[in-house]
Amino acid sequence: MIKINQRAISRKEFITVNFLLNNSKDAFRLKLYSDESGFERKITDQNLHRPGLALAGFFDLFSFTRIQVLGNTEMRYLNQLSDELKREKLEKILSFDIPCIIMTDNNEPFPILVELANKHHIPLFGSPFSTTKLIYLVGDFLDDQFAPRISIHGSFVDVYGVGLLFVGKSGIGKSEVALDLVERGHRLVADDIIILTKKGEGILMGSGTNLAKHFLEIRGLGIIDVERMFGIRAIRFQKRLEIIVELEVWNDQSEYTRTGLDESTVIISDVEVPYVKLPILPGKNITVISEVISLNYLLKHYGYDAAKTFESRLNNMILNKKSDDFRGVDYFEHDFE
C-alpha cells in the first residue's frame, strides 16, 4: 500500500447555535421565534432528534444533546393538550441542556412554547421545510462540520469530471500541470494546501483554504488568480477525490506499471483511493496523460478495462495456439492520390 504525506486537522468538538444560524439561515430558511439569549449554546452531535417519546413521558433514551425537531406529529400532539399539561410536559423537556429547537412544516409556536424557550434560554426556530427534508439538510451541514479532515500538499483539478490530485516533491511541477489543464478547459479546485473532508463511508471531498482559494503559484512568475484570468468556468469550490497522481522524476530504481493490470491504491482517512505514479521525462506530455488517466478511469467506471481486455485476447490466442505473424487487417485499401 502506498503512503502519501497527510496531516490531520483538529476535528471540531462543537459549534454554537449562532454559527449554525449565520452559516445556514437562508439555506434552511430559519425564522427565530424566541429571543437571542441562547445563541452561545453548543451543538456537539451531528445527529438530530425528534422528542416524541420524551413528550409522552419516556426520558430513558432522550438524546437531549442533539438539535430537537418538532414536526407535524409532535405539534399536533401538543396542540390537543390543555395548557396546564402542555406546560408540564414542555417544562420537563426544556429543563435539559438542549442546543435549540426547530419546528418544521410552517408550524407556528403556541405562546407557552415561546415563553418556556425564553425562560430556559433555548433558541426556538421555525422552517417551512418538511421534517424529512430539514433533517437531511441540517444533518448534511452538521456532517460537514464534524467530519474528519486532513490536509495534503498538492494541486487538485477536475478533469472531465474526475477529481485528480497531483502530489510530489516541491518544485516538481504540480501547479504547472494544473495551469496547463485549466488552459485546456478543465477546472481548478485548489492548489498548495488541499483540505480533504470525509463524507460518509468511502467519499473524500477536496477543497482549498479560504486564504488561497483559486490562486496558483508558478515558480519564476509568481502568484496568479485563475478565476480572474480564465473566468468562472475554470474553477470549482469542491470536488470528490477520485485519483491521486504522484509526479516523480524518472528513476531507474523505481517500478512503473506497464500494463495497468496491477492497480495501486492509497489509504486516506480509511478510504482507498486509486493511485498512479507518473514518471517525468523530457518531452513527456503530462497534461495529455492526465486527461487520459481521467478518461481511462471513466471507462473502468462504466465497465470497460483496456488492460484486462488485452489480457483476455492474449490468453485466448495462447489457448488457441495461434501465431502472431499476421497483420491487424487482412487487406489494404487502395490509396490513390
C-alpha positions as a Markdown table, in Angstrom:
| # | Residue | x | y | z |
|---|---|---|---|---|
| 1 | Met | 0.0 | 0.0 | 0.0 |
| 2 | Ile | 1.3 | 3.4 | -1.0 |
| 3 | Lys | 1.8 | 6.1 | 1.6 |
| 4 | Ile | 1.1 | 9.8 | 1.0 |
| 5 | Asn | 2.1 | 12.6 | 3.4 |
| 6 | Gln | -1.0 | 13.9 | 5.1 |
| 7 | Arg | -1.7 | 15.9 | 8.2 |
| 8 | Ala | -4.8 | 15.5 | 10.4 |
| 9 | Ile | -6.7 | 18.7 | 11.1 |
| 10 | Ser | -8.2 | 19.1 | 14.6 |
| 11 | Arg | -11.8 | 17.8 | 14.5 |
| 12 | Lys | -14.4 | 20.2 | 15.7 |
| 13 | Glu | -15.8 | 19.3 | 19.1 |
| 14 | Phe | -18.7 | 21.7 | 18.8 |
| 15 | Ile | -20.3 | 24.6 | 17.0 |
| 16 | Thr | -22.6 | 27.2 | 18.5 |
| 17 | Val | -26.2 | 27.9 | 17.6 |
| 18 | Asn | -25.1 | 31.3 | 16.4 |
| 19 | Phe | -22.6 | 29.6 | 14.0 |
| 20 | Leu | -25.4 | 27.4 | 12.7 |
| 21 | Leu | -27.7 | 30.4 | 12.2 |
| 22 | Asn | -25.0 | 32.6 | 10.5 |
| 23 | Asn | -23.9 | 29.9 | 8.1 |
| 24 | Ser | -27.2 | 28.3 | 7.1 |
| 25 | Lys | -30.1 | 30.6 | 7.9 |
| 26 | Asp | -31.0 | 31.1 | 4.3 |
| 27 | Ala | -30.4 | 27.5 | 3.3 |
| 28 | Phe | -32.7 | 26.2 | 6.0 |
| 29 | Arg | -35.0 | 29.3 | 5.9 |
| 30 | Leu | -35.0 | 29.5 | 9.6 |
| 31 | Lys | -37.2 | 32.0 | 11.4 |
| 32 | Leu | -36.4 | 32.9 | 15.0 |
| 33 | Tyr | -39.4 | 32.9 | 17.5 |
| 34 | Ser | -37.5 | 33.2 | 20.8 |
| 35 | Asp | -35.1 | 35.8 | 22.0 |
| 36 | Glu | -31.3 | 35.6 | 21.3 |
| 37 | Ser | -30.2 | 34.7 | 24.8 |
| 38 | Gly | -29.2 | 31.1 | 23.9 |
| 39 | Phe | -27.2 | 31.7 | 20.8 |
| 40 | Glu | -24.0 | 30.6 | 22.5 |
| 41 | Arg | -25.3 | 27.1 | 23.3 |
| 42 | Lys | -23.1 | 24.3 | 22.0 |
| 43 | Ile | -24.1 | 21.7 | 19.4 |
| 44 | Thr | -21.9 | 18.7 | 19.9 |
| 45 | Asp | -23.7 | 16.0 | 17.9 |
| 46 | Gln | -24.3 | 15.9 | 14.1 |
| 47 | Asn | -27.5 | 13.8 | 14.5 |
| 48 | Leu | -30.9 | 15.3 | 15.1 |
| 49 | His | -33.7 | 14.1 | 17.4 |
| 50 | Arg | -37.5 | 14.0 | 17.4 |
| 51 | Pro | -38.7 | 14.1 | 21.1 |
| 52 | Gly | -41.9 | 12.2 | 20.6 |
| 53 | Leu | -41.2 | 9.6 | 23.4 |
| 54 | Ala | -40.0 | 12.4 | 25.7 |
| 55 | Leu | -43.2 | 14.3 | 25.2 |
| 56 | Ala | -45.1 | 11.1 | 26.2 |
| 57 | Gly | -43.0 | 10.9 | 29.4 |
| 58 | Phe | -40.3 | 8.4 | 28.5 |
| 59 | Phe | -36.8 | 10.0 | 29.1 |
| 60 | Asp | -34.5 | 7.0 | 29.4 |
| 61 | Leu | -33.2 | 7.4 | 25.8 |
| 62 | Phe | -33.8 | 11.1 | 25.4 |
| 63 | Ser | -30.9 | 12.5 | 23.3 |
| 64 | Phe | -31.1 | 16.0 | 24.7 |
| 65 | Thr | -27.6 | 17.0 | 23.4 |
| 66 | Arg | -28.9 | 17.0 | 19.8 |
| 67 | Ile | -31.0 | 19.6 | 18.0 |
| 68 | Gln | -34.7 | 18.8 | 18.7 |
| 69 | Val | -37.0 | 18.8 | 15.7 |
| 70 | Leu | -40.8 | 19.3 | 16.2 |
| 71 | Gly | -42.7 | 18.1 | 13.2 |
| 72 | Asn | -46.4 | 17.8 | 12.5 |
| 73 | Thr | -46.8 | 14.8 | 14.8 |
| 74 | Glu | -45.2 | 16.5 | 17.8 |
| 75 | Met | -47.0 | 19.8 | 17.3 |
| 76 | Arg | -50.5 | 18.2 | 16.8 |
| 77 | Tyr | -50.0 | 16.1 | 19.9 |
| 78 | Leu | -49.1 | 19.2 | 21.9 |
| 79 | Asn | -51.9 | 21.3 | 20.5 |
| 80 | Gln | -54.6 | 18.8 | 21.7 |
| 81 | Leu | -53.3 | 19.0 | 25.3 |
| 82 | Ser | -54.6 | 21.5 | 27.8 |
| 83 | Asp | -52.4 | 24.5 | 28.6 |
| 84 | Glu | -51.6 | 23.0 | 32.0 |
| 85 | Leu | -50.5 | 19.7 | 30.5 |
| 86 | Lys | -48.5 | 21.4 | 27.8 |
| 87 | Arg | -46.6 | 23.4 | 30.3 |
| 88 | Glu | -45.9 | 20.4 | 32.4 |
| 89 | Lys | -44.5 | 18.3 | 29.5 |
| 90 | Leu | -42.5 | 21.1 | 28.0 |
| 91 | Glu | -41.0 | 22.1 | 31.3 |
| 92 | Lys | -39.6 | 18.6 | 31.7 |
| 93 | Ile | -38.1 | 18.6 | 28.2 |
| 94 | Leu | -36.7 | 22.2 | 28.3 |
| 95 | Ser | -35.1 | 21.6 | 31.7 |
| 96 | Phe | -32.5 | 19.6 | 29.8 |
| 97 | Asp | -29.5 | 21.3 | 28.2 |
| 98 | Ile | -30.9 | 21.3 | 24.7 |
| 99 | Pro | -29.0 | 23.2 | 22.0 |
| 100 | Cys | -32.0 | 24.5 | 20.1 |
| 101 | Ile | -35.5 | 23.6 | 18.7 |
| 102 | Ile | -36.6 | 23.7 | 15.1 |
| 103 | Met | -40.2 | 23.4 | 14.1 |
| 104 | Thr | -40.9 | 22.2 | 10.6 |
| 105 | Asp | -43.7 | 22.4 | 8.0 |
| 106 | Asn | -44.5 | 26.0 | 8.7 |
| 107 | Asn | -45.8 | 25.1 | 12.2 |
| 108 | Glu | -46.3 | 28.2 | 14.4 |
| 109 | Pro | -45.4 | 28.0 | 18.1 |
| 110 | Phe | -48.0 | 28.5 | 20.8 |
| 111 | Pro | -47.4 | 31.1 | 23.5 |
| 112 | Ile | -46.4 | 28.6 | 26.2 |
| 113 | Leu | -43.6 | 27.2 | 24.0 |
| 114 | Val | -42.2 | 30.6 | 23.3 |
| 115 | Glu | -42.5 | 31.6 | 26.9 |
| 116 | Leu | -40.6 | 28.5 | 28.2 |
| 117 | Ala | -38.0 | 28.6 | 25.4 |
| 118 | Asn | -37.1 | 32.2 | 26.6 |
| 119 | Lys | -37.2 | 31.1 | 30.2 |
| 120 | His | -34.7 | 28.4 | 29.7 |
| 121 | His | -32.7 | 30.4 | 27.1 |
| 122 | Ile | -33.2 | 27.8 | 24.3 |
| 123 | Pro | -33.4 | 29.2 | 20.8 |
| 124 | Leu | -36.7 | 28.3 | 19.0 |
| 125 | Phe | -36.8 | 28.3 | 15.2 |
| 126 | Gly | -39.3 | 27.5 | 12.5 |
| 127 | Ser | -38.8 | 26.3 | 8.9 |
| 128 | Pro | -41.2 | 25.8 | 6.0 |
| 129 | Phe | -39.4 | 22.6 | 5.0 |
| 130 | Ser | -40.9 | 19.2 | 5.8 |
| 131 | Thr | -39.4 | 17.2 | 8.7 |
| 132 | Thr | -37.6 | 14.7 | 6.4 |
| 133 | Lys | -36.1 | 17.4 | 4.2 |
| 134 | Leu | -35.0 | 19.6 | 7.1 |
| 135 | Ile | -33.4 | 16.7 | 8.9 |
| 136 | Tyr | -31.5 | 15.8 | 5.7 |
| 137 | Leu | -30.3 | 19.4 | 5.1 |
| 138 | Val | -29.3 | 20.1 | 8.7 |
| 139 | Gly | -27.7 | 16.7 | 9.1 |
| 140 | Asp | -25.7 | 17.2 | 6.0 |
| 141 | Phe | -24.5 | 20.6 | 7.2 |
| 142 | Leu | -23.5 | 19.1 | 10.6 |
| 143 | Asp | -21.8 | 16.2 | 9.0 |
| 144 | Asp | -19.5 | 18.7 | 7.2 |
| 145 | Gln | -18.7 | 20.5 | 10.4 |
| 146 | Phe | -17.9 | 17.4 | 12.5 |
| 147 | Ala | -16.3 | 15.3 | 9.7 |
| 148 | Pro | -12.7 | 14.1 | 9.9 |
| 149 | Arg | -10.4 | 16.4 | 7.9 |
| 150 | Ile | -6.8 | 16.2 | 6.7 |
| 151 | Ser | -4.5 | 18.4 | 4.6 |
| 152 | Ile | -2.3 | 17.3 | 1.7 |
| 153 | His | 0.2 | 19.4 | -0.3 |
| 154 | Gly | -0.7 | 19.2 | -4.0 |
| 155 | Ser | -2.8 | 20.5 | -6.8 |
| 156 | Phe | -6.4 | 19.4 | -7.2 |
| 157 | Val | -8.1 | 19.6 | -10.6 |
| 158 | Asp | -11.4 | 18.5 | -12.1 |
| 159 | Val | -10.5 | 16.7 | -15.4 |
| 160 | Tyr | -13.5 | 15.5 | -17.4 |
| 161 | Gly | -15.5 | 15.4 | -14.2 |
| 162 | Val | -12.9 | 13.2 | -12.4 |
| 163 | Gly | -11.1 | 14.7 | -9.3 |
| 164 | Leu | -7.3 | 14.4 | -9.9 |
| 165 | Leu | -5.0 | 15.3 | -7.0 |
| 166 | Phe | -1.4 | 15.8 | -8.1 |
| 167 | Val | 1.2 | 15.2 | -5.4 |
| 168 | Gly | 5.0 | 15.1 | -5.5 |
| 169 | Lys | 8.1 | 16.8 | -4.3 |
| 170 | Ser | 8.1 | 20.6 | -4.0 |
| 171 | Gly | 9.1 | 22.1 | -7.4 |
| 172 | Ile | 8.2 | 19.0 | -9.4 |
| 173 | Gly | 5.6 | 21.0 | -11.5 |
| 174 | Lys | 2.3 | 20.2 | -9.9 |
| 175 | Ser | 1.0 | 23.8 | -10.3 |
| 176 | Glu | 2.2 | 24.0 | -13.9 |
| 177 | Val | 0.3 | 20.8 | -14.8 |
| 178 | Ala | -2.8 | 22.3 | -13.1 |
| 179 | Leu | -2.4 | 25.5 | -15.1 |
| 180 | Asp | -2.0 | 23.6 | -18.4 |
| 181 | Leu | -5.1 | 21.6 | -17.6 |
| 182 | Val | -7.1 | 24.8 | -16.9 |
| 183 | Glu | -5.9 | 26.3 | -20.2 |
| 184 | Arg | -7.3 | 23.2 | -21.9 |
| 185 | Gly | -10.7 | 23.8 | -20.4 |
| 186 | His | -10.6 | 21.8 | -17.1 |
| 187 | Arg | -11.3 | 23.3 | -13.7 |
| 188 | Leu | -9.0 | 24.1 | -10.8 |
| 189 | Val | -10.3 | 23.1 | -7.3 |
| 190 | Ala | -7.4 | 24.2 | -5.2 |
| 191 | Asp | -3.6 | 24.5 | -5.2 |
| 192 | Asp | -0.9 | 24.1 | -2.5 |
| 193 | Ile | -2.9 | 23.1 | 0.6 |
| 194 | Ile | -5.8 | 20.7 | -0.1 |
| 195 | Ile | -8.4 | 20.1 | 2.6 |
| 196 | Leu | -9.9 | 16.6 | 2.3 |
| 197 | Thr | -13.2 | 16.0 | 4.3 |
| 198 | Lys | -14.6 | 12.5 | 4.7 |
| 199 | Lys | -18.2 | 12.4 | 3.7 |
| 200 | Gly | -19.9 | 9.2 | 4.8 |
| 201 | Glu | -18.1 | 5.9 | 4.0 |
| 202 | Gly | -15.8 | 5.9 | 1.1 |
| 203 | Ile | -16.1 | 9.5 | -0.1 |
| 204 | Leu | -13.5 | 12.2 | 0.3 |
| 205 | Met | -14.4 | 15.8 | -0.7 |
| 206 | Gly | -11.5 | 18.2 | -1.5 |
| 207 | Ser | -11.4 | 22.0 | -1.4 |
| 208 | Gly | -9.0 | 24.8 | -0.8 |
| 209 | Thr | -8.4 | 27.1 | 2.1 |
| 210 | Asn | -10.1 | 30.5 | 2.5 |
| 211 | Leu | -6.8 | 32.2 | 2.0 |
| 212 | Ala | -5.5 | 30.5 | -1.1 |
| 213 | Lys | -8.9 | 30.0 | -2.8 |
| 214 | His | -8.1 | 29.7 | -6.6 |
| 215 | Phe | -4.6 | 31.2 | -6.6 |
| 216 | Leu | -1.7 | 29.4 | -8.3 |
| 217 | Glu | 2.0 | 29.8 | -7.5 |
| 218 | Ile | 4.0 | 29.5 | -10.7 |
| 219 | Arg | 7.8 | 29.5 | -10.0 |
| 220 | Gly | 9.5 | 32.2 | -11.9 |
| 221 | Leu | 6.3 | 34.1 | -12.4 |
| 222 | Gly | 4.6 | 34.3 | -9.0 |
| 223 | Ile | 1.0 | 34.2 | -7.9 |
| 224 | Ile | -1.8 | 34.2 | -10.4 |
| 225 | Asp | -5.6 | 34.4 | -9.9 |
| 226 | Val | -7.1 | 31.6 | -12.0 |
| 227 | Glu | -10.7 | 32.8 | -11.6 |
| 228 | Arg | -9.9 | 36.4 | -12.7 |
| 229 | Met | -7.7 | 35.2 | -15.5 |
| 230 | Phe | -9.7 | 32.4 | -17.0 |
| 231 | Gly | -13.2 | 33.1 | -15.7 |
| 232 | Ile | -15.7 | 31.3 | -13.6 |
| 233 | Arg | -15.7 | 28.3 | -15.9 |
| 234 | Ala | -12.1 | 27.5 | -14.8 |
| 235 | Ile | -12.8 | 26.9 | -11.1 |
| 236 | Arg | -15.0 | 24.9 | -8.8 |
| 237 | Phe | -15.1 | 25.1 | -5.0 |
| 238 | Gln | -15.1 | 21.4 | -4.1 |
| 239 | Lys | -14.8 | 18.1 | -5.8 |
| 240 | Arg | -14.8 | 14.4 | -4.9 |
| 241 | Leu | -11.2 | 12.9 | -4.8 |
| 242 | Glu | -11.1 | 10.0 | -7.2 |
| 243 | Ile | -7.4 | 9.6 | -8.3 |
| 244 | Ile | -4.1 | 10.5 | -6.8 |
| 245 | Val | -1.3 | 11.1 | -9.3 |
| 246 | Glu | 2.2 | 11.3 | -8.0 |
| 247 | Leu | 4.7 | 13.1 | -10.2 |
| 248 | Glu | 8.2 | 11.8 | -9.9 |
| 249 | Val | 11.4 | 12.5 | -11.9 |
| 250 | Trp | 12.3 | 9.3 | -13.8 |
| 251 | Asn | 14.2 | 6.9 | -11.5 |
| 252 | Asp | 15.7 | 3.7 | -12.9 |
| 253 | Gln | 15.3 | 2.1 | -9.4 |
| 254 | Ser | 11.5 | 2.8 | -9.3 |
| 255 | Glu | 8.9 | 0.4 | -10.7 |
| 256 | Tyr | 6.3 | 1.8 | -13.0 |
| 257 | Thr | 3.3 | -0.1 | -14.3 |
| 258 | Arg | 3.5 | -1.2 | -17.9 |
| 259 | Thr | 0.1 | -2.9 | -18.4 |
| 260 | Gly | -2.1 | -1.3 | -15.8 |
| 261 | Leu | -3.3 | -4.7 | -14.5 |
| 262 | Asp | -1.8 | -4.2 | -11.1 |
| 263 | Glu | -3.9 | -1.3 | -9.6 |
| 264 | Ser | -2.4 | 0.6 | -6.7 |
| 265 | Thr | -4.3 | 2.4 | -4.0 |
| 266 | Val | -3.7 | 4.9 | -1.2 |
| 267 | Ile | -5.4 | 4.9 | 2.2 |
| 268 | Ile | -6.6 | 8.3 | 3.2 |
| 269 | Ser | -8.9 | 8.6 | 6.3 |
| 270 | Asp | -9.7 | 4.9 | 5.9 |
| 271 | Val | -10.7 | 5.4 | 2.3 |
| 272 | Glu | -9.0 | 3.6 | -0.6 |
| 273 | Val | -8.2 | 5.9 | -3.4 |
| 274 | Pro | -6.7 | 4.8 | -6.8 |
| 275 | Tyr | -3.1 | 5.8 | -7.2 |
| 276 | Val | -0.9 | 6.4 | -10.3 |
| 277 | Lys | 2.8 | 7.1 | -10.2 |
| 278 | Leu | 3.8 | 9.1 | -13.3 |
| 279 | Pro | 7.5 | 9.4 | -14.2 |
| 280 | Ile | 8.6 | 12.7 | -15.7 |
| 281 | Leu | 11.0 | 12.7 | -18.7 |
| 282 | Pro | 11.9 | 15.5 | -21.2 |
| 283 | Gly | 9.3 | 15.5 | -24.0 |
| 284 | Lys | 6.6 | 13.7 | -22.0 |
| 285 | Asn | 3.2 | 15.4 | -22.2 |
| 286 | Ile | 2.0 | 15.1 | -18.6 |
| 287 | Thr | -1.1 | 17.2 | -19.3 |
| 288 | Val | -2.4 | 14.9 | -22.1 |
| 289 | Ile | -1.5 | 11.8 | -20.0 |
| 290 | Ser | -3.5 | 13.3 | -17.1 |
| 291 | Glu | -6.5 | 13.6 | -19.4 |
| 292 | Val | -6.1 | 10.0 | -20.5 |
| 293 | Ile | -5.9 | 8.9 | -16.8 |
| 294 | Ser | -9.3 | 10.6 | -16.3 |
| 295 | Leu | -10.8 | 9.1 | -19.4 |
| 296 | Asn | -9.5 | 5.6 | -18.5 |
| 297 | Tyr | -11.0 | 5.9 | -15.1 |
| 298 | Leu | -14.4 | 6.8 | -16.6 |
| 299 | Leu | -14.1 | 3.7 | -18.9 |
| 300 | Lys | -13.4 | 1.5 | -16.0 |
| 301 | His | -16.3 | 3.1 | -14.1 |
| 302 | Tyr | -18.6 | 2.1 | -16.9 |
| 303 | Gly | -17.3 | -1.4 | -17.2 |
| 304 | Tyr | -14.5 | -1.4 | -19.7 |
| 305 | Asp | -10.9 | -2.1 | -18.7 |
| 306 | Ala | -8.4 | -1.9 | -21.6 |
| 307 | Ala | -5.7 | -3.8 | -19.8 |
| 308 | Lys | -8.0 | -6.7 | -18.9 |
| 309 | Thr | -9.4 | -6.8 | -22.4 |
| 310 | Phe | -5.9 | -7.0 | -23.9 |
| 311 | Glu | -5.0 | -9.7 | -21.3 |
| 312 | Ser | -8.1 | -11.7 | -22.3 |
| 313 | Arg | -7.2 | -11.5 | -26.0 |
| 314 | Leu | -3.7 | -12.6 | -25.3 |
| 315 | Asn | -4.9 | -15.6 | -23.2 |
| 316 | Asn | -7.3 | -16.6 | -25.9 |
| 317 | Met | -4.6 | -16.5 | -28.5 |
| 318 | Ile | -2.3 | -18.7 | -26.4 |
| 319 | Leu | -5.1 | -21.2 | -25.7 |
| 320 | Asn | -6.0 | -21.4 | -29.4 |
| 321 | Lys | -2.3 | -21.7 | -30.3 |
| 322 | Lys | -2.4 | -19.0 | -32.9 |
| 323 | Ser | 0.7 | -17.3 | -34.2 |
| 324 | Asp | 1.1 | -13.6 | -34.2 |
| 325 | Asp | 2.6 | -13.2 | -37.6 |
| 326 | Phe | -0.5 | -11.7 | -39.2 |
| 327 | Arg | -1.4 | -8.2 | -39.7 |
| 328 | Gly | -4.2 | -6.4 | -37.8 |
| 329 | Val | -6.2 | -6.4 | -41.1 |
| 330 | Asp | -6.1 | -8.9 | -43.9 |
| 331 | Tyr | -6.3 | -6.4 | -46.7 |
| 332 | Phe | -5.1 | -2.9 | -47.7 |
| 333 | Glu | -7.4 | -0.4 | -49.3 |
| 334 | His | -6.1 | 1.2 | -52.4 |
| 335 | Asp | -4.6 | 4.6 | -51.8 |
| 336 | Phe | -4.7 | 6.8 | -54.9 |
| 337 | Glu | -3.5 | 10.4 | -54.9 |
